[in-house]
Amino acid sequence: MLALRCLVTGAAGFIGSNLVDRLLAEGHDVVGVDDLSHGKLSNLEEARRVGESGARFSFVKADITESGFPDVVASANPDVVFHLAAQMDVRVSVRDPMKDARLNVLGTINVLEASRAAGVRKVLFTSSGGSIYGEPEHLPVSERVGVDPHSPYAASKVCGEIYLGTYRHLYGLQSTSLALSNVYGPRQDPHGEAGVVAIFCSTLLAGGQGKIFGDGTAVRDYVFVDDVVDAFVRASGDAGNGRRFNIGTGVGTSVRELHTAIARAAGAPDEPAFADARLGELQAITLDVSSARHGIGWEPFTTLEQGVARTLDWVRRSSQHE
Ligand SMILES: NC(=O)c1ccc[n+]([C@@H]2O[C@H](COP(=O)([O-])OP(=O)(O)OC[C@H]3O[C@@H](n4cnc5c(N)ncnc54)[C@H](O)[C@@H]3O)[C@@H](O)[C@H]2O)c1
């Protein structure tokens, strides 16, 4: 593949920083943008080291919602924009839907405006397969099923997708939306509310007791971050223009099963505590990922066992550095 000039929003976050590392490893030039509201510069340590030697990586601290953001995109002059910056907590979106919309809807419009003005070829958008379909009747759910957002977060992601279409029609700006299921892996914030894999890994390694909200039967589709990053790379060409692809595994795992898998790999007791279920959480979601296979030649390649082992390794290594 020809070397690309890439701009990644949300570059200091969990998925964004993993994507930056992969793009650099493939020899692409990368400008990473993040306002560091949630992401960490330490997530970009590897990328910055590459930058020192090959000068292929640079980081810009900027807010995607601000009027100066288009200048950042213009000076980066990217072929492809990977748009991952977002408010990504469903519960925050319920508490403060205006904040969610400002970042996820207006921020996305600003990214699209900036991309069009800078002559970007393609924008990759990060949607949420775990929330935009609501509680679908049949699982795994395919892209053909209509969206049914149950939260402001899900609504803001659908809205972003609609704007992608508008910019494609108005200006011929190519775009693909990747609707991710529950992503886990190195650099996921174990201190946050989301990211049950990171939370179980760090709690169990520290000798604590994992906490399950509800009775443990809630089912999710856990996909490893390297597999997700691979989907972004595969969607960065012309294939898949104007489409949404579900990115997950199609395999459902209950929270109780997840706890068992992590406890086994960590050598910890499989004895979680149970707390009241949290309001508004879906009971079950898994994604049909066959469209991504046909459309961009992608399929998941990391098993839950392998992914959990790699996440545990990372939590062990990072807790030694704290
Ligand atoms: N983690 C998941 O399971 C999951 C699932 C579906 C979709 N997604 C989507 O993937 C994307 C990345 O999520 P993540 O899990 O890496 O979250 P993250 O919070 O680690 O990354 C988001 C990054 O965006 C940055 N950011 C937030 N507001 C910004 C702004 N106004 N300007 C510039 N940067 C800003 C944050 O500082 C953070 O580094 C998000 O769009 C999220 O909605 C994530």
The ligand as a Gaussian input file, in Angstrom:
#p B3LYP/6-31G(d) Opt

LIG

0 1
 N      -14.191000       1.575000      23.573000
 C      -15.251000       1.024000      23.008000
 O      -15.680000      -0.077000      23.380000
 C      -15.973000       1.729000      21.882000
 C      -17.093000       1.101000      21.304000
 C      -17.764000       1.741000      20.256000
 C      -17.317000       2.954000      19.790000
 N      -16.246000       3.548000      20.372000
 C      -15.804000       4.857000      19.848000
 O      -14.417000       4.778000      19.577000
 C      -13.826000       6.071000      19.718000
 C      -12.614000       5.989000      20.615000
 O      -13.022000       5.502000      21.890000
 P      -11.994000       5.066000      23.026000
 O      -12.570000       3.879000      23.689000
 O      -10.622000       5.012000      22.477000
 O      -12.177000       6.294000      24.027000
 P      -11.113000       7.290000      24.654000
 O      -11.880000       8.179000      25.585000
 O       -9.942000       6.555000      25.181000
 O      -10.659000       8.138000      23.376000
 C      -11.315000       9.292000      22.954000
 C      -10.264000      10.394000      22.841000
 O      -10.891000      11.570000      22.328000
 C      -10.340000      12.680000      22.998000
 N      -11.285000      13.783000      22.905000
 C      -12.490000      13.892000      23.519000
 N      -13.070000      15.059000      23.201000
 C      -12.213000      15.692000      22.348000
 C      -12.245000      16.937000      21.671000
 N      -13.288000      17.785000      21.820000
 N      -11.219000      17.275000      20.882000
 C      -10.139000      16.443000      20.737000
 N      -10.059000      15.253000      21.353000
 C      -11.066000      14.891000      22.155000
 C      -10.100000      12.203000      24.417000
 O       -9.134000      12.988000      25.113000
 C       -9.648000      10.769000      24.195000
 O       -8.238000      10.684000      24.101000
 C      -14.945000       6.982000      20.237000
 O      -15.504000       7.666000      19.141000
 C      -15.964000       6.011000      20.810000
 O      -17.265000       6.555000      20.803000
 C      -15.561000       2.972000      21.409000

